[in-house]
């Protein structure tokens, strides 16, 4: 099957940061034989977000051409902790934590990837019988110098930070996964490049055809600055309710500050966050993306209109079109027109407010996780009683029943 220019752009450019080796990959795809697409994950956390969906969409596209996804549950490597891009040793997880996380992870994985065209494998299938002799034989194929050339290891070594021997084993174990399933193409984020190349080298050493590598870009989070991540609080989860998902997309900044920050990770391509999201997470034609960019630069396009379209497409993709329409209606009522949502929770104000701060009330009402976050939100001007901005120095006694206490655009309680 010859790849026409449009198909080649869709498969190898949209949502792709780098391919290794592109000429070999194109030749492989054009043969028309079913390929085994490797996607491994360590269930070190149970939830997926839109940053993960960039690679999952690429898997789905290739499934639709007749190829098979082999998803590897890293029930062994997750207990080590992948050091990629980290500056410190990661804690190990128990087997029970790994399996619990894997169950939730796979349910979200199959929101994007076709379950019927996927083979699910656990590393314990092949690492369970591994003995010490097998480990020594595997480690003998690479040198410590090769691994210390990896950027994150090199930085930690130079700054005298500890590197556990188990962490040096991680890339080898991930590489051996490619041997075990006879991977044709492996997918991963740009921070996984070293590990994917080790797999390619190990296959060559052990007589297999070296896998091709597709590296997907890092998605900037809702702050428009850093990579999307749950620990950073700037993520949009695949399992989030439609209203929350829609609202978070609408909170994206018009202009991204991440181009320099994520340049080395194949991240932000455009200075406009919404255009990168359209690029990586939707099927909007490339010509339309260019029109959007030109419209944003000239000011002829309202960013709000683009974000509404993006939010509808994202919600419809992970829920359905009816949920997307309802989420948009909810956003327009509660955020744009500041109407009280019908399902807003209530908070009964304490009878005695003497000595309490505004931040105390915000935390007690469930609008902030703690006093530090509450004070930060107040300092940012995100806390309002109806339409009146509240300050930390203002008395909490000014908060009276009958009004609406809002934090940001989406968090709101009725006061009783």
C-alpha positions in Angstrom: 0.0 0.0 0.0 1.6 3.2 -1.2 1.4 6.1 1.3 0.0 9.1 -0.5 1.2 12.5 0.7 -2.0 13.1 2.9 -1.8 9.7 4.6 2.0 10.1 5.2 1.4 13.5 6.7 -1.4 12.2 8.9 0.5 9.2 10.1 4.1 10.5 10.4 3.8 14.2 10.9 0.6 15.0 12.9 1.2 14.3 16.5 4.7 13.0 15.8 7.9 14.6 17.1 10.4 12.2 15.5 10.5 8.9 13.6 13.5 6.5 13.7 14.2 5.6 10.9 11.6 7.3 8.7 12.7 5.7 5.4 12.7 2.2 6.9 9.3 2.9 8.6 7.7 4.1 5.3 9.0 1.0 3.6 7.6 -1.2 6.3 4.2 0.4 6.2 4.0 0.2 2.4 4.6 -3.6 2.4 1.1 -4.0 3.7 1.9 -6.8 6.2 0.3 -6.6 9.6 2.8 -5.0 12.1 3.0 -5.3 15.8 2.8 -1.9 17.5 4.4 -1.9 20.9 3.1 0.5 23.6 4.3 -0.2 27.1 3.2 1.5 30.3 4.1 1.4 33.9 0.9 1.6 36.0 2.7 3.8 38.6 -0.4 6.0 38.6 -4.0 5.0 37.7 -5.1 7.9 35.5 -4.5 8.9 32.0 -4.7 12.5 30.6 -4.8 14.2 27.3 -1.0 14.1 27.1 -1.2 10.3 26.9 -3.9 10.5 24.3 -1.5 12.0 21.7 0.2 8.6 21.4 -2.9 6.5 21.8 -4.5 8.3 18.8 -1.5 7.3 16.7 -2.0 3.7 17.7 -5.7 3.8 16.8 -4.8 5.3 13.3 -2.5 2.4 12.6 -5.0 -0.1 13.9 -7.5 1.1 11.3 -4.9 0.2 8.7 -4.9 -3.4 9.9 -2.0 -3.4 12.4 -2.1 -4.8 15.9 -1.3 -3.0 19.1 0.5 -5.0 21.8 0.1 -3.2 25.1 2.6 -4.2 27.7 1.7 -3.8 31.4 5.0 -3.1 33.1 4.2 -5.0 36.2 7.9 -5.5 36.8 9.4 -2.2 35.7 6.7 -0.3 37.6 8.1 -1.7 40.7 11.5 -0.2 39.8 10.2 3.2 38.6 11.2 4.7 35.2 13.9 7.3 35.8 13.4 8.9 32.4 13.4 12.7 32.8 13.6 12.5 36.5 16.3 13.9 38.7 16.0 11.5 41.6 15.4 7.8 42.3 11.7 6.9 42.1 10.0 4.8 44.9 9.1 1.2 44.1 5.5 0.1 44.1 4.0 -3.1 45.5 2.6 -5.7 43.2 -0.9 -5.0 44.5 -0.6 -1.2 43.7 0.6 -2.0 40.2 -2.3 -4.4 39.4 -4.9 -2.0 40.8 -3.5 0.9 38.8 -3.3 -1.3 35.7 -7.0 -2.1 35.8 -8.0 1.5 35.9 -5.4 2.5 33.3 -6.5 -0.2 30.8 -10.2 0.9 31.0 -9.1 4.4 30.0 -6.6 3.1 27.4 -9.5 1.4 25.6 -11.4 4.7 25.3 -9.1 5.5 22.4 -7.5 2.2 21.3 -9.6 -0.6 19.8 -9.8 -3.4 22.3 -10.6 -6.0 19.7 -7.4 -5.2 17.8 -5.2 -5.2 20.9 -3.1 -7.9 22.6 -2.5 -7.3 26.3 0.6 -8.8 27.8 2.2 -8.6 31.3 5.9 -8.5 31.7 5.7 -11.2 34.3 4.9 -13.6 31.4 8.6 -13.5 30.5 10.4 -12.0 33.5 8.7 -14.4 35.9 11.0 -17.3 34.9 14.1 -15.0 34.6 17.0 -16.2 36.7 20.3 -14.5 37.7 22.1 -16.0 34.8 19.5 -14.4 32.4 20.0 -11.0 34.0 23.8 -11.2 33.8 23.6 -12.3 30.1 21.3 -9.3 29.4 23.5 -6.8 31.2 26.6 -8.0 29.4 25.4 -6.6 26.1 25.8 -2.9 27.2 28.3 -0.8 29.1 27.9 1.5 32.0 29.4 4.3 29.9 26.6 3.9 27.3 23.9 4.4 30.0 25.7 7.3 31.7 25.6 9.1 28.3 21.9 9.4 28.8 21.1 12.9 29.8 19.2 12.4 33.1 21.8 9.9 34.3 24.7 12.1 33.2 23.3 15.1 35.1 22.7 13.1 38.3 26.2 11.5 38.1 27.9 14.8 37.6 26.0 16.3 40.6 26.8 13.3 42.8 23.1 12.3 43.1 22.4 8.6 43.6 21.6 6.3 40.7 20.3 2.9 41.8 21.5 -0.1 39.9 17.8 -1.0 39.4 17.4 2.2 37.4 20.2 1.1 35.1 18.3 -2.2 34.6 15.1 -0.3 33.6 16.0 0.5 29.9 17.3 -3.1 29.5 14.0 -4.6 30.8 12.0 -2.3 28.5 14.2 -3.3 25.6 13.8 -7.0 26.3 10.0 -6.4 26.1 10.6 -5.7 22.4 12.3 -9.1 22.1 9.5 -10.9 23.9 6.7 -9.6 21.7 8.8 -9.2 18.5 8.0 -5.5 18.2 7.9 -3.9 14.8 7.2 -0.3 15.9 7.5 1.1 19.4 5.8 4.3 20.6 6.7 6.6 23.4 7.2 10.2 24.4 10.3 12.1 23.4 11.6 11.5 27.0 11.6 7.8 26.2 14.0 8.0 23.2 17.0 6.4 24.9 14.9 3.4 26.1 13.4 2.9 22.6 16.8 2.9 21.0 18.1 0.4 23.5 15.3 -1.9 22.4 16.2 -1.4 18.8 19.9 -2.2 19.5 19.0 -5.3 21.5 16.8 -6.7 18.8 19.6 -6.3 16.3 22.0 -8.1 18.7 19.6 -11.0 19.2 18.8 -11.5 15.5 15.5 -9.8 15.2 14.6 -7.0 12.8 15.2 -3.7 14.6 12.0 -2.0 15.6 11.1 1.4 14.2 10.4 4.2 16.7 7.7 6.8 16.7 8.2 9.5 19.3 5.2 11.7 20.1 5.4 15.2 21.4 4.9 16.4 24.9 1.6 18.2 25.4 1.7 21.5 27.4 -0.6 21.6 30.3 -3.5 24.0 31.1 -1.0 26.5 32.6 0.5 26.9 29.1 4.0 26.6 30.5 4.9 23.0 31.6 4.2 19.6 30.3 0.9 18.2 31.3 1.1 16.2 34.5 -1.2 15.2 37.4 1.3 16.2 40.0 1.5 19.7 38.5 -2.3 20.1 38.6 -2.4 21.2 35.0 -3.9 18.1 33.4 -7.2 17.2 31.7 -8.0 13.6 32.6 -9.6 11.2 30.1 -12.1 10.1 32.8 -13.1 13.6 33.9 -16.8 14.5 33.8 -17.8 16.4 30.6 -18.4 19.7 32.3 -15.0 19.6 34.0 -13.2 18.5 30.7 -14.9 21.3 28.7 -14.2 23.9 31.4 -10.5 23.0 31.6 -10.1 23.2 27.8 -11.7 26.7 28.0 -9.2 27.7 30.6 -6.2 27.2 28.2 -4.2 30.4 27.8 -4.4 31.9 24.3 -0.6 32.2 24.0 1.7 29.4 25.2 4.8 30.2 27.2 6.1 26.7 26.6 7.9 26.9 23.3 11.3 27.4 24.9 10.5 25.2 28.0 9.5 22.2 25.9 11.6 22.7 22.8 14.0 19.9 23.7 11.0 17.5 24.3 9.4 18.1 20.9 6.6 20.0 22.7 4.9 23.2 21.7 5.1 23.8 18.0 3.0 26.9 18.0 2.8 29.9 20.2 -0.9 29.4 20.4 -1.9 26.6 22.8 -5.2 25.9 21.2 -3.6 25.2 17.8 -1.2 22.6 19.2 -4.2 20.9 20.9 -6.1 20.8 17.6 -2.9 19.5 15.9 -2.2 16.7 18.4 -5.7 15.7 19.6 -8.1 16.2 16.7 -8.6 15.3 13.0 -9.0 18.9 11.9 -7.4 19.3 8.5 -3.9 20.7 8.4 -5.1 23.5 6.1 -7.6 24.6 8.8 -4.8 24.7 11.4 -2.9 27.1 9.2 -6.0 29.3 8.8 -6.4 29.2 12.6 -2.9 30.3 13.1 -3.1 33.2 10.6 -6.4 34.2 12.1 -4.9 34.3 15.6 -2.0 36.4 14.4 -4.1 38.9 12.5 -6.7 39.1 15.3 -9.5 38.1 12.8 -10.4 35.0 14.9 -11.8 35.1 18.4 -9.7 32.6 20.5 -12.9 31.9 22.5 -14.6 30.5 19.4 -11.6 28.2 18.7 -11.5 27.0 22.2 -15.2 26.2 22.2 -14.8 24.2 19.1 -11.8 22.4 20.6 -13.7 21.7 23.9 -16.7 20.3 22.0 -14.4 18.0 20.0 -12.5 16.8 23.0 -15.6 16.1 25.1 -17.3 14.3 22.2 -14.2 12.2 21.7 -14.1 10.9 25.2 -17.8 11.0 26.0 -20.3 11.7 23.2 -21.8 14.6 21.2 -24.8 15.0 23.5 -22.4 15.4 26.5 -20.4 18.0 24.5 -23.5 20.1 23.8 -24.6 19.9 27.4 -21.1 20.8 28.7 -21.1 23.9 26.4 -24.5 25.0 27.6 -23.4 24.5 31.2 -20.3 26.6 30.5 -22.2 29.4 28.9 -24.7 29.5 31.8 -22.4 29.3 34.7 -19.2 30.9 33.5 -20.2 33.4 30.8 -23.5 34.4 32.2 -22.6 33.6 35.8 -25.8 31.8 36.6 -25.9 29.4 39.5 -25.8 25.8 38.3 -28.7 23.6 39.3 -26.4 21.0 40.8 -24.2 23.4 42.8 -23.3 22.0 46.2 -24.3 24.0 49.4 -22.2 25.1 52.3 -23.6 26.0 55.7 -21.7 29.0 57.1 -20.6 28.5 60.7 -22.6 30.5 63.3 -19.4 32.0 64.7 -17.0 33.5 62.1 -14.9 35.5 64.6 -11.2 35.0 64.0 -11.7 33.0 60.8 -10.0 34.0 57.6 -11.5 33.9 54.1 -9.1 31.1 53.3 -10.5 29.0 56.2 -14.0 29.3 54.7 -12.8 28.3 51.2 -11.1 25.2 52.5 -14.1 24.2 54.7 -16.4 24.6 51.7 -14.3 22.2 49.7 -13.2 24.8 47.2 -9.5 24.4 47.9 -7.4 21.4 49.1 -5.6 23.4 51.8 -4.8 26.8 53.2 -1.8 27.3 51.0 -3.8 26.7 47.8 -6.6 28.9 49.2 -4.3 31.8 49.9 -2.8 31.5 46.4 -6.2 31.6 44.8 -7.1 34.7 46.8 -3.9 36.4 45.9 -4.7 35.7 42.2 -8.1 37.3 42.5 -9.8 34.1 41.8 -12.2 34.1 44.8 -15.5 36.0 44.6 -18.6 36.3 46.7 -21.2 36.8 43.9 -19.4 39.5 41.9 -17.3 40.9 44.7 -13.6 40.0 44.9 -12.5 38.7 48.3 -9.2 39.3 49.9 -7.5 37.4 52.7 -7.3 40.5 54.9 -11.0 41.0 54.6 -13.1 39.6 57.4 -14.7 36.2 56.8 -17.8 37.7 58.6 -18.6 39.4 55.3 -19.5 36.0 53.8 -23.2 35.7 54.4 -25.9 33.2 53.5 -27.8 33.5 50.3 -24.9 34.2 48.0 -22.6 32.2 45.8 -19.0 31.7 46.7 -16.9 31.1 43.5 -13.3 30.0 43.0 -12.2 30.5 39.5 -14.7 29.8 36.7 -15.9 26.3 37.7 -15.8 25.9 41.4 -18.9 27.3 43.2 -21.1 26.7 46.3 -24.4 28.1 47.5 -24.0 29.7 50.9 -26.6 28.8 53.6 
